[in-house]
């Protein structure tokens, strides 16, 4: 067609057919074409532009995380310290071990319930409706927490019951939101294949969906940590006003996010639920288990070729996607060790700060160094470090990034052990901080070491999250089958619950003078886990792009306003009606042209 054809003695105009010019020709590929293998190896890879709906979902997550971290920040003091005694505010007076244990229970509960939220979303309601309904449960928990933290409720003994009830309800609400908001934000971007693009500078680059998804989760995690800075405000309110004010603020901000969720519905892109997809996945894995772990045995084509033994209400591509999802689930096995390192920041680091000279600041405000680190370094990594590595043709693939996260986490624990050793070396109470006669009647005099010494520990935790946590979210999304995004994300979040369970098991050691050895042990465990993780899964770096290619053939997303309140999609019924109409039109055309157009 390139030179035209002659029809009836006249030259037709050359027509562009959409086909790619021959690689052996002299013409350069058009913008929008897929790159060749040579171009993939030589051209720079860049991210694509993001749709506005991505940022709307990010705002919803920011508000939810504002509420979550805002109420979690004061928990350690709320549970550990007694009401109206000492320089540190408190309510229940249950001690450090109980406070750490309950804090770990809350973390555990919040990361078990995403399994429930994922099943509801993937099989019944879809992501948007699940987030909406579970947000109402979350709001109920916030109201209970606020009302039972009022001074009159604390004095009359209602605080403990209110705390437990609110923890359970907020945990359920968190589960419905966390398992779905992560996949929902990535679904707003619809690119699935690499394409050529010429920049204004004249440089030809490859627009890479994998890098775009990486950037989306960097933005997502940035919003998570901007929201988590709420602990600065709530710990100040806790100190200067009261716990009721510290819990009222998260409630108000969460309501803002709920309004954004409602108001932005027409802009969101979602995948409708696919009924029994999770049941099908477990049935396919059961078939594989009966066939010595061979997943291909669950493919309909395999059953047809070797004699059908099982009913397989899915296609071969579903099994290929499921195999990819199982890769992600295997990669997550080591994450509980990382999360038990991370959770030290939320409980024992706070208590450690309470043993040091605070110079007028709340002991639980130091934890905000972690999100500040992330807020500062995410743009640096996204706009400077990662592009620079790509320009130098240095691949920093997911397994490598996660391994780095384990190593940096071990540095955080090593430094925390050093800080604890320094605390024990200083008076007045040495290895019994706040617990000797020299500390005063209410333990008001800490050991003589400045709380700022803690800072690098939070810095290391923050950097480890950029490598391990963000990449984990990215891996959970990109490797999950399109119809099981929420479920695989929930499996990843479940590893955090595993970390909290390990934290609960370790909580008896969260007391002086055992804290030094607890931090040391966690540092060693994280380092060994990082080495084991690398040697177990480094081979998956080589198949990263091949696994991501499967995303191009999955279920397509639709606007959220085409999904009703029960999760059903009007598009399919309209599509069926359209096919019927099309068939009728084809019959009519057959009558005109004398042949059956449906053939």
C-alpha positions as CSV (number, residue, x, y, z in Angstrom):
1,X,0.0,0.0,0.0
2,X,2.9,2.4,0.5
3,X,3.3,3.1,-3.1
4,X,-0.4,3.0,-3.9
5,X,-2.2,0.6,-6.2
6,X,-3.7,1.0,-9.7
7,X,-7.5,0.5,-10.0
8,X,-9.1,1.1,-13.3
9,X,-6.1,3.0,-14.5
10,X,-6.0,5.5,-11.6
11,X,-3.5,5.8,-8.8
12,X,-5.0,5.7,-5.3
13,X,-3.6,7.8,-2.5
14,X,-1.2,6.0,-0.2
15,X,-3.0,5.1,3.0
16,X,-1.4,4.6,6.4
17,X,-2.6,1.2,7.6
18,X,-1.3,1.4,11.2
19,X,1.4,-1.2,10.5
20,X,4.9,-0.6,11.8
21,X,7.5,0.1,9.1
22,X,10.0,-2.7,8.6
23,X,12.9,-2.7,11.1
24,X,15.2,-3.2,8.1
25,X,14.0,0.0,6.5
26,X,15.3,3.5,6.9
27,X,12.2,5.0,8.4
28,X,12.1,5.6,12.2
29,X,9.2,4.2,14.1
30,X,6.2,6.4,14.6
31,X,5.3,7.8,18.0
32,X,2.9,5.4,19.7
33,X,4.5,2.3,18.1
34,X,5.8,-0.5,20.2
35,X,9.6,-0.6,20.5
36,X,11.8,-3.3,19.2
37,X,14.0,-5.4,21.4
38,X,17.0,-3.3,20.3
39,X,15.1,-0.1,21.2
40,X,14.1,-1.5,24.6
41,X,17.8,-2.0,25.3
42,X,19.1,1.3,24.0
43,X,16.4,4.0,24.5
44,X,15.7,5.6,27.9
45,X,12.5,4.5,29.7
46,X,10.2,7.1,31.1
47,X,6.8,7.3,32.8
48,X,3.6,8.5,31.2
49,X,1.3,11.3,32.2
50,X,-1.1,10.5,35.0
51,X,-4.9,11.0,34.8
52,X,-6.5,13.4,37.2
53,X,-8.6,10.6,38.8
54,X,-5.3,9.3,40.2
55,X,-4.9,12.3,42.3
56,X,-8.5,12.2,43.5
57,X,-7.9,8.6,44.8
58,X,-4.7,9.9,46.4
59,X,-6.6,12.6,48.3
60,X,-9.0,9.9,49.7
61,X,-6.0,7.8,50.8
62,X,-4.3,10.9,52.3
63,X,-7.4,11.7,54.5
64,X,-7.8,8.0,55.6
65,X,-4.1,7.8,56.6
66,X,-4.4,11.2,58.3
67,X,-7.1,9.6,60.5
68,X,-5.3,6.4,61.0
69,X,-2.0,7.8,62.0
70,X,-3.6,10.7,63.8
71,X,-5.4,8.4,66.2
72,X,-2.5,5.8,66.4
73,X,0.1,8.4,67.4
74,X,-1.3,9.0,70.9
75,X,-2.2,5.3,71.5
76,X,1.0,4.4,73.3
77,X,0.7,7.2,75.9
78,X,-3.1,6.7,76.1
79,X,-2.7,3.1,77.1
80,X,0.6,3.1,78.9
81,X,0.3,6.2,81.2
82,X,-2.3,6.8,84.0
83,X,-4.7,9.7,83.8
84,X,-3.6,12.9,85.4
85,X,-0.2,11.7,86.7
86,X,3.3,12.7,85.7
87,X,4.5,15.0,82.9
88,X,3.3,12.7,80.1
89,X,-0.4,12.6,79.3
90,X,-2.2,9.2,79.7
91,X,-5.6,7.6,80.3
92,X,-5.5,3.9,81.1
93,X,-2.2,3.3,82.9
94,X,-1.7,-0.2,81.7
95,X,2.1,0.0,81.3
96,X,4.6,-0.3,78.4
97,X,4.2,-4.0,77.7
98,X,0.4,-3.8,77.6
99,X,0.5,-0.6,75.5
100,X,2.9,-2.3,73.0
101,X,0.8,-5.4,72.9
102,X,-2.5,-3.6,72.3
103,X,-0.7,-1.4,69.7
104,X,0.5,-4.5,67.9
105,X,-3.0,-6.0,68.1
106,X,-4.4,-3.0,66.4
107,X,-1.8,-3.2,63.7
108,X,-2.4,-6.9,63.3
109,X,-6.2,-6.4,63.1
110,X,-6.0,-3.6,60.6
111,X,-3.9,-5.8,58.3
112,X,-5.9,-9.0,58.6
113,X,-9.3,-7.4,57.7
114,X,-8.1,-6.4,54.2
115,X,-8.8,-10.1,53.3
116,X,-12.4,-9.5,54.0
117,X,-12.4,-6.2,52.1
118,X,-10.8,-7.9,49.1
119,X,-13.3,-10.8,49.0
120,X,-16.2,-8.3,49.2
121,X,-14.7,-6.2,46.4
122,X,-13.5,-8.8,44.0
123,X,-16.5,-11.0,44.2
124,X,-19.5,-8.8,45.1
125,X,-19.4,-5.0,45.3
126,X,-16.3,-3.9,43.4
127,X,-13.6,-1.6,44.8
128,X,-15.5,1.7,44.8
129,X,-18.6,0.5,46.6
130,X,-16.5,-1.5,49.1
131,X,-14.5,1.6,50.0
132,X,-17.7,3.6,50.4
133,X,-19.5,1.1,52.7
134,X,-16.5,0.3,54.9
135,X,-15.8,4.0,55.3
136,X,-19.1,4.2,57.2
137,X,-17.9,1.6,59.6
138,X,-14.6,3.5,60.0
139,X,-16.6,6.7,60.8
140,X,-18.6,4.8,63.5
141,X,-15.3,3.7,65.2
142,X,-13.9,7.2,65.2
143,X,-17.1,8.6,66.8
144,X,-16.8,5.9,69.6
145,X,-13.1,6.7,70.1
146,X,-13.7,10.4,70.4
147,X,-16.6,10.2,72.8
148,X,-14.9,7.7,75.2
149,X,-11.8,9.8,75.3
150,X,-13.6,12.7,76.8
151,X,-12.4,13.4,80.4
152,X,-15.8,12.4,81.8
153,X,-15.6,9.0,80.0
154,X,-12.1,8.4,81.3
155,X,-12.9,9.2,84.9
156,X,-16.0,7.0,84.8
157,X,-14.1,4.0,83.4
158,X,-15.5,4.0,79.8
159,X,-12.2,4.6,78.1
160,X,-11.0,1.0,77.9
161,X,-14.2,-0.4,76.5
162,X,-14.4,2.4,74.0
163,X,-10.8,1.9,72.9
164,X,-11.3,-1.8,72.2
165,X,-14.7,-1.2,70.4
166,X,-13.2,1.5,68.3
167,X,-10.1,-0.5,67.5
168,X,-12.3,-3.3,66.1
169,X,-14.5,-1.1,64.0
170,X,-11.7,1.1,62.7
171,X,-9.8,-2.1,61.9
172,X,-12.7,-3.4,59.8
173,X,-13.1,-0.1,58.1
174,X,-9.4,0.0,57.4
175,X,-9.5,-3.4,55.8
176,X,-12.2,-2.5,53.3
177,X,-10.3,0.7,52.3
178,X,-6.7,-0.5,52.3
179,X,-7.2,-3.6,50.2
180,X,-9.0,-1.6,47.5
181,X,-7.6,2.0,47.4
182,X,-4.1,0.8,46.4
183,X,-5.4,-1.1,43.3
184,X,-8.0,1.6,42.5
185,X,-5.3,4.3,42.2
186,X,-3.3,2.2,39.7
187,X,-6.4,1.3,37.7
188,X,-6.9,4.9,36.8
189,X,-3.9,4.6,34.4
190,X,-4.9,2.4,31.4
191,X,-1.6,2.1,29.6
192,X,-0.5,-1.6,29.3
193,X,2.2,-1.6,26.6
194,X,5.5,0.2,26.0
195,X,5.4,2.9,23.2
196,X,7.9,5.2,21.4
197,X,7.7,8.9,22.1
198,X,9.8,11.8,20.8
199,X,10.4,14.5,23.5
200,X,10.5,18.2,22.6
201,X,14.3,18.0,22.9
202,X,14.3,15.5,20.0
203,X,15.2,12.5,22.2
204,X,13.3,9.3,21.5
205,X,12.3,7.5,24.6
206,X,10.1,4.6,25.6
207,X,7.0,5.4,27.6
208,X,6.9,2.4,30.0
209,X,3.8,1.4,32.0
210,X,5.9,-0.3,34.6
211,X,7.7,3.0,35.4
212,X,4.3,4.8,35.4
213,X,2.9,2.4,37.9
214,X,6.1,2.8,40.0
215,X,5.5,6.5,39.9
216,X,1.8,6.1,40.9
217,X,2.8,4.2,44.0
218,X,5.5,6.7,44.8
219,X,2.8,9.4,44.7
220,X,0.4,7.1,46.6
221,X,3.0,6.5,49.4
222,X,3.8,10.2,49.4
223,X,0.2,11.0,50.2
224,X,0.2,8.2,52.9
225,X,3.1,9.9,54.6
226,X,1.7,13.4,54.3
227,X,-1.4,12.1,56.0
228,X,0.7,10.4,58.6
229,X,2.1,13.7,59.7
230,X,-1.2,14.2,61.4
231,X,0.5,12.6,64.4
232,X,2.3,15.9,64.9
233,X,-1.0,17.7,65.4
234,X,-2.7,15.0,67.4
235,X,0.2,14.5,69.8
236,X,0.3,18.3,70.4
237,X,-3.4,18.3,71.0
238,X,-3.0,15.3,73.3
239,X,-0.4,17.2,75.4
240,X,-2.0,20.7,75.4
241,X,-5.8,20.0,75.1
242,X,-6.6,16.4,75.7
243,X,-7.0,13.0,74.0
244,X,-10.6,13.9,73.0
245,X,-9.3,16.7,70.8
246,X,-6.5,14.5,69.4
247,X,-9.2,12.0,68.2
248,X,-11.7,14.6,67.0
249,X,-9.3,16.0,64.4
250,X,-8.9,12.6,62.6
251,X,-12.7,12.2,62.5
252,X,-13.2,15.6,60.8
253,X,-10.4,15.0,58.2
254,X,-11.8,11.5,57.4
255,X,-15.2,13.1,56.6
256,X,-13.4,15.4,54.1
257,X,-12.0,12.3,52.3
258,X,-15.4,10.6,52.4
259,X,-16.9,13.7,50.6
260,X,-14.2,13.6,48.0
261,X,-14.9,9.9,47.5
262,X,-18.6,10.6,46.9
263,X,-18.1,13.7,44.8
264,X,-15.5,12.2,42.5
265,X,-17.4,9.0,41.5
266,X,-18.0,10.0,37.9
267,X,-14.2,10.5,37.4
268,X,-13.1,7.1,38.6
269,X,-12.2,4.1,36.5
270,X,-12.9,0.7,38.1
271,X,-13.1,-3.0,37.2
272,X,-16.4,-4.6,37.9
273,X,-16.4,-7.6,40.3
274,X,-16.2,-11.1,38.6
275,X,-18.3,-13.2,40.9
276,X,-16.5,-16.4,41.9
277,X,-13.0,-15.4,40.8
278,X,-11.4,-16.1,44.2
279,X,-13.3,-19.4,44.5
280,X,-12.0,-20.3,41.0
281,X,-8.4,-19.4,42.1
282,X,-8.5,-21.7,45.1
283,X,-10.0,-24.5,43.0
284,X,-7.3,-24.1,40.4
285,X,-4.6,-24.2,43.1
286,X,-6.3,-27.4,44.5
287,X,-6.1,-29.0,41.1
288,X,-2.5,-28.0,40.8
289,X,-1.8,-29.5,44.3
290,X,-3.4,-32.8,43.2
291,X,-1.1,-32.8,40.2
292,X,2.2,-32.3,42.1
293,X,2.1,-28.5,42.0
294,X,1.7,-28.3,38.3
295,X,-0.5,-25.2,37.7
296,X,-0.8,-25.9,33.9
297,X,-2.9,-29.0,34.9
298,X,-5.7,-26.5,35.8
299,X,-5.8,-25.1,32.2
300,X,-8.8,-26.2,30.1
301,X,-6.4,-27.0,27.2
302,X,-4.5,-29.4,29.4
303,X,-7.7,-31.1,30.5
304,X,-8.8,-31.4,26.9
305,X,-5.5,-32.9,25.9
306,X,-4.9,-35.4,28.7
307,X,-8.5,-36.3,29.5
308,X,-10.8,-34.1,31.4
309,X,-10.9,-34.9,35.1
310,X,-12.1,-31.5,36.5
311,X,-14.6,-28.8,35.7
312,X,-12.6,-25.7,34.7
313,X,-14.9,-22.6,34.4
314,X,-12.0,-20.4,33.3
315,X,-9.6,-20.0,30.4
316,X,-5.9,-20.7,30.0
317,X,-5.0,-17.0,30.4
318,X,-6.6,-17.0,33.9
319,X,-4.2,-19.7,35.0
320,X,-1.2,-17.8,33.5
321,X,-2.3,-14.7,35.5
322,X,-2.8,-16.8,38.6
323,X,0.7,-18.2,38.3
324,X,2.0,-14.6,38.1
325,X,0.0,-13.7,41.2
326,X,1.4,-16.6,43.1
327,X,4.9,-15.3,42.3
328,X,4.0,-12.1,44.2
329,X,2.6,-14.1,47.1
330,X,5.8,-16.1,47.4
331,X,7.8,-12.9,47.3
332,X,5.8,-11.6,50.3
333,X,6.8,-14.5,52.6
334,X,9.8,-12.6,54.1
335,X,7.9,-9.3,54.7
336,X,6.6,-10.1,58.2
337,X,10.2,-9.8,59.4
338,X,10.5,-6.4,57.8
339,X,7.2,-5.2,59.3
340,X,8.1,-6.2,62.9
341,X,11.2,-3.9,62.4
342,X,8.9,-1.1,61.0
343,X,6.4,-1.3,63.9
344,X,9.1,-0.5,66.5
345,X,8.7,3.0,65.3
346,X,5.1,3.0,66.4
347,X,5.5,1.7,69.9
348,X,8.9,1.0,71.4
349,X,10.6,4.0,69.8
350,X,8.0,6.2,71.5
351,X,8.7,4.6,74.9
352,X,12.4,5.0,74.2
353,X,12.0,8.7,73.6
354,X,10.1,8.9,76.9
355,X,13.3,7.7,78.7
356,X,15.3,10.7,77.2
357,X,15.3,14.4,77.8
358,X,12.5,15.9,75.7
359,X,13.1,19.6,76.2
360,X,9.4,20.4,76.0
361,X,8.3,18.3,73.1
362,X,6.0,15.3,73.3
363,X,7.8,11.9,73.3
364,X,5.5,10.6,70.6
365,X,6.2,13.4,68.1
366,X,9.6,12.0,67.2
367,X,8.0,9.3,65.1
368,X,7.0,12.0,62.5
369,X,10.7,12.1,61.4
370,X,9.8,8.9,59.4
371,X,7.1,10.4,57.2
372,X,9.1,13.7,56.8
373,X,12.0,11.6,55.5
374,X,9.7,9.9,53.0
375,X,8.1,13.1,51.9
376,X,11.5,14.6,51.3
377,X,13.1,11.6,49.6
378,X,10.3,10.3,47.4
379,X,10.6,13.2,45.0
380,X,14.4,12.9,45.1
381,X,14.2,9.2,44.2
382,X,11.4,9.6,41.6
383,X,12.8,12.7,39.8
384,X,16.5,12.3,40.3
385,X,18.0,9.0,41.5
386,X,15.8,6.5,39.6
387,X,15.9,8.5,36.2
388,X,19.7,8.9,36.7
389,X,20.1,5.1,37.1
390,X,17.9,4.5,34.0
391,X,20.0,7.0,32.0
392,X,23.1,5.1,33.0
393,X,21.4,1.8,32.0
394,X,21.5,0.6,35.6
395,X,18.4,-1.6,36.3
396,X,17.1,-1.2,39.8
397,X,14.3,-3.8,39.6
398,X,11.7,-4.7,42.3
399,X,13.5,-7.6,43.9
400,X,16.7,-5.5,44.3
401,X,14.8,-2.6,45.8
402,X,13.0,-4.8,48.3
403,X,16.3,-6.4,49.3
404,X,17.8,-2.9,49.9
405,X,14.8,-2.2,52.1
406,X,15.6,-5.1,54.4
407,X,19.2,-4.0,54.7
408,X,18.4,-0.4,55.6
409,X,15.8,-1.7,58.1
410,X,18.5,-3.7,59.8
411,X,20.6,-0.4,60.0
412,X,17.6,1.2,61.8
413,X,17.5,-1.5,64.5
414,X,21.3,-1.5,64.9
415,X,21.2,2.3,65.5
416,X,18.2,1.9,68.0
417,X,20.3,-0.7,69.9
418,X,23.1,1.9,70.1
419,X,20.7,4.5,71.4
420,X,19.3,2.1,74.0
421,X,22.9,1.4,75.1
422,X,23.6,5.1,75.5
423,X,20.4,5.5,77.6
424,X,21.5,2.7,79.9
425,X,24.9,4.4,80.3
426,X,23.4,7.7,81.6
427,X,22.0,8.6,84.9
428,X,20.1,9.1,87.0
429,X,18.5,5.6,86.6
430,X,20.8,3.9,84.1
431,X,19.3,0.5,83.2
432,X,16.0,1.3,84.9
433,X,14.9,4.6,83.2
434,X,12.2,6.5,85.0
435,X,11.9,3.6,87.6
436,X,14.5,4.6,90.3
437,X,14.0,6.9,93.3
438,X,16.1,9.6,91.6
439,X,13.5,9.9,88.8
440,X,11.0,11.4,91.3
441,X,7.7,10.1,92.6
442,X,6.0,9.9,89.2
443,X,9.1,9.0,87.1
444,X,9.4,12.6,85.8
445,X,13.2,12.8,85.5
446,X,14.5,10.9,82.4
447,X,18.1,9.8,81.8
448,X,20.4,12.6,80.7
449,X,20.5,12.1,77.0
450,X,18.9,14.3,74.3
451,X,16.0,12.9,72.4
452,X,17.4,14.1,69.1
453,X,19.9,11.3,69.3
454,X,17.0,9.1,68.1
455,X,16.7,10.9,64.7
456,X,18.8,8.6,62.5
457,X,16.8,5.5,63.5
458,X,13.6,7.1,62.1
459,X,15.6,8.3,59.0
460,X,16.7,4.7,58.3
461,X,13.1,3.4,58.7
462,X,11.8,6.0,56.3
463,X,14.4,5.1,53.6
464,X,13.7,1.4,54.1
465,X,10.0,2.0,53.4
466,X,10.8,3.7,50.0
467,X,12.6,0.6,49.0
468,X,10.6,-2.2,50.6
469,X,7.1,-1.0,51.2
470,X,6.4,1.0,48.1
471,X,7.9,-1.7,45.9
472,X,5.7,-4.3,47.7
473,X,2.6,-2.3,46.8
474,X,3.8,-2.0,43.2
475,X,4.5,-5.7,43.0
476,X,1.2,-6.7,44.5
477,X,-0.6,-4.7,41.8
478,X,1.4,-5.5,38.8
479,X,1.6,-9.2,39.4
480,X,-2.0,-9.8,40.4
481,X,-4.6,-11.1,37.9
482,X,-6.8,-8.1,36.9
483,X,-9.8,-9.6,38.6
484,X,-7.9,-10.3,41.8
485,X,-6.1,-7.1,42.4
486,X,-7.7,-6.4,45.8
487,X,-7.1,-10.0,47.0
488,X,-3.4,-10.0,46.2
489,X,-3.0,-6.6,47.7
490,X,-4.7,-7.9,50.8
491,X,-2.2,-10.8,50.9
492,X,0.6,-8.2,50.9
493,X,-1.1,-6.3,53.7
494,X,-1.5,-9.5,55.6
495,X,2.2,-9.7,55.9
496,X,2.0,-6.6,58.0
497,X,-0.4,-8.4,60.3
498,X,2.3,-11.2,60.5
499,X,4.8,-8.6,61.6
500,X,2.4,-7.4,64.3
501,X,1.9,-11.0,65.4
502,X,5.7,-11.3,65.8
503,X,5.7,-8.0,67.6
504,X,3.1,-9.3,70.1
505,X,5.3,-12.4,70.7
506,X,8.2,-10.1,71.3
507,X,6.3,-7.7,73.6
508,X,7.4,-9.4,76.8
509,X,10.9,-8.4,75.9
510,X,9.9,-4.8,75.5
511,X,11.0,-3.8,79.0
512,X,14.2,-2.7,80.6
513,X,17.0,-3.9,80.5
514,X,16.0,-6.4,77.7
515,X,15.3,-3.7,75.0
516,X,19.0,-3.5,74.0
517,X,19.0,-7.2,73.0
518,X,15.6,-7.0,71.4
519,X,16.8,-4.3,69.0
520,X,20.0,-6.2,68.3
521,X,18.1,-9.4,67.5
522,X,15.7,-7.6,65.1
523,X,18.7,-6.0,63.3
524,X,20.3,-9.3,62.8
525,X,17.0,-10.9,61.7
526,X,16.3,-8.2,59.1
527,X,19.8,-8.5,57.7
528,X,19.6,-12.3,57.4
529,X,16.1,-12.0,55.9
530,X,17.4,-9.6,53.2
531,X,20.2,-12.0,52.2
532,X,17.8,-14.9,52.1
533,X,15.2,-12.9,50.1
534,X,17.8,-11.9,47.5
535,X,19.1,-15.4,46.8
536,X,15.6,-16.9,46.8
537,X,13.9,-14.5,44.4
538,X,16.6,-12.7,42.4
539,X,15.7,-14.8,39.4
540,X,12.3,-12.9,39.1
541,X,14.2,-9.7,38.1
542,X,15.0,-11.4,34.8
543,X,11.3,-12.2,34.0
544,X,9.9,-8.8,35.2
545,X,8.9,-7.4,31.8
546,X,7.5,-10.8,30.6
547,X,5.2,-11.1,33.7
548,X,4.0,-7.5,33.2
549,X,3.0,-8.3,29.6
550,X,0.1,-10.4,30.8
551,X,-1.6,-7.2,32.0
552,X,-2.4,-6.3,28.4
553,X,-4.9,-9.2,28.1
554,X,-6.9,-8.8,31.3
555,X,-10.4,-7.5,32.1
556,X,-11.0,-3.9,31.0
557,X,-12.0,-1.2,33.5
558,X,-15.1,1.0,33.2
559,X,-16.2,4.3,34.7
560,X,-17.3,3.9,38.3
561,X,-20.7,5.6,37.7
562,X,-21.6,2.6,35.5
563,X,-21.3,0.3,38.5
564,X,-24.5,0.2,40.7
565,X,-24.7,0.0,44.5
566,X,-24.5,-3.9,44.4
567,X,-21.4,-3.9,42.2
568,X,-23.2,-5.0,39.0
569,X,-22.1,-3.5,35.7
570,X,-24.7,-2.1,33.4
571,X,-22.2,-2.1,30.5
572,X,-22.4,-5.9,30.1
573,X,-26.1,-5.9,29.8
574,X,-25.9,-3.0,27.4
575,X,-23.3,-4.8,25.4
576,X,-25.5,-7.9,25.2
577,X,-28.3,-5.7,23.9
578,X,-25.9,-4.1,21.4
579,X,-24.8,-7.6,20.1
580,X,-28.5,-8.6,19.7
581,X,-29.1,-5.3,17.8
582,X,-26.0,-5.9,15.7
583,X,-27.2,-9.4,14.8
584,X,-30.6,-8.1,13.7
585,X,-28.9,-5.4,11.6
586,X,-26.7,-8.1,10.0
587,X,-29.8,-10.2,9.1
588,X,-31.4,-7.1,7.5
589,X,-28.1,-6.5,5.5
590,X,-28.1,-10.2,4.5
591,X,-31.5,-9.7,2.9
592,X,-30.2,-6.7,0.9
593,X,-26.9,-8.3,-0.2
594,X,-28.1,-11.8,-0.5
595,X,-25.7,-13.4,2.0
596,X,-25.5,-14.0,5.8
597,X,-23.3,-11.3,7.3
598,X,-23.0,-13.3,10.5
599,X,-20.9,-15.9,8.8
